[in-house]
Amino acid sequence: MPDQTVPATPPSSEPLAAARPDRKYVENKPPRGLYVRVFIYVIATHVLLAMMSLVVIAANNR
């Protein structure tokens, strides 16, 4: 088997630039987990305020 010292295809000077366009990746929408966290925080805040209101009402009735 002969040694191959010359590559079959010569490497180009810019292999990646020709394969993809020159535009920057911009993520336009936030990750899905962000909506879930905001929803949980809003619900937890409402529940906490409701419990504090009940404690204040119970304390005022005594």
Buried (B, 14 or more C-beta within 10 A) or exposed (E): EEEEEEEEEEEEEEEEEEEEEEEEEEEEEEEEEEEEEEEEEEEEEEEEEEEEEEEEEEEEEE
